Amino acid sequence: MARRRDLLVLGTAAIAAPVFAQASRPIRLIVPYPPGGPLDIVARALAERVKDSLGTVIVENKPGAGGNLGADLAAKAAPDGTTIVMGAVATHAINPWLYAKIPYDPIRDFTPITGVAQVPNVLVMNPEAADRFGVKTVAELVAYAKANPGKLNYGSGGNGSAGHLAGEMFKAQAGVFMVHIPYAGGNPAQLALLSGQVDLNFDNLASASANIKAGKLRAIAVTTAKRSPAVPELPTIAESGGALAGFDIHTWFGLFGPAKLSAETTQRLNKAFVEALGSAEMKARLATLLAEPMPTTPEQFGAFVKAELAKYEQVVKRSGAKVD
């Protein structure tokens, strides 16, 4: 009889675990951009890293309207922890000022979970143009621009793009005028710089790095407040001092849940993803994208997003960029 009781207990334990697992619904991680981009790559790597602590995480790409479509799906989801979104500087700081109307409020409709990563932008010049203008530093660029107003131009991936807004912020703080030439995407803008159609760009470090290493582009400075570990020898724009001392602009992304996500669920998600970001595997994966981990508490991330939203209000309005 003792043997029969043992078998019954063992049998109960054996079937209990699968029943519990089935009761746990998978987490839907929305990426509001197409597959293959940095956010998608990082989201899939994170989903793999947190499966032991959170269970199955399914990454869904929902591109459209500059990221607004995917962000809105998360904003309108049930606040039960089964739907989260990989938001970014565009969806939560730029688009609210760039689009005439968006279907969500970037603060009220979301619960911040944690920052994920940040990628520096870099001020790059066509080498021939840099030599012609005698520019090797930010200070020399500003001096030339002030002495020759309107003679310099810069390209970007379009009106309201990160490169455009970085250029407008630079112009405003440095007190210079440069002509903005928008292109239909980051790749055409970079090709225009490589061919000498434009003098300089504020490009994503990851996309520009290969041409910088090949000598086809000259890196002048990174746009972040601190130097990038990926290129520690490259100064920051802020290091030039003066009116540019506070210059800080970069691409970032992080995780949000819908508004009214419980504190317990928020902390559980935060703990799992912050631990994943601290792993050697995730650090290595981010390094290949020239991105830096950006783990935060939910409170820190919320304060950061509010500050970024306020910063870009001024930058976007100053640029005059609008999407109807």
Secondary structure, DSSP 8 states (H G I E B T S, - for coil): -HHHHHHHHHHHHHHHHHHHHHHS--EEEEESS-TTSHHHHHHHHHHHHTHHHH--EEEEE---GGGHHHHHHHHTS-SSSSEEEEEEHIIIIIHHHHBS--SS-TTTTEEEEEEEEEEEEEEEE-HHHHHHHT-SSHHHHHHHHHHSTTT-EEEESSTTSHHHHHHHHHHHHHT---EEEE-SSHHHHHHHHHTTSSSEEEEEHHHHHHHHHTTSSEEEEESSSS--TTSTTS-BGGGG-GGGTT---EEEEEEEEETT--HHHHHHHHHHHHHHHTSHHHHHHHHHTT-EE----HHHHHHHHHHHHHHHHHHHHHHT--B-
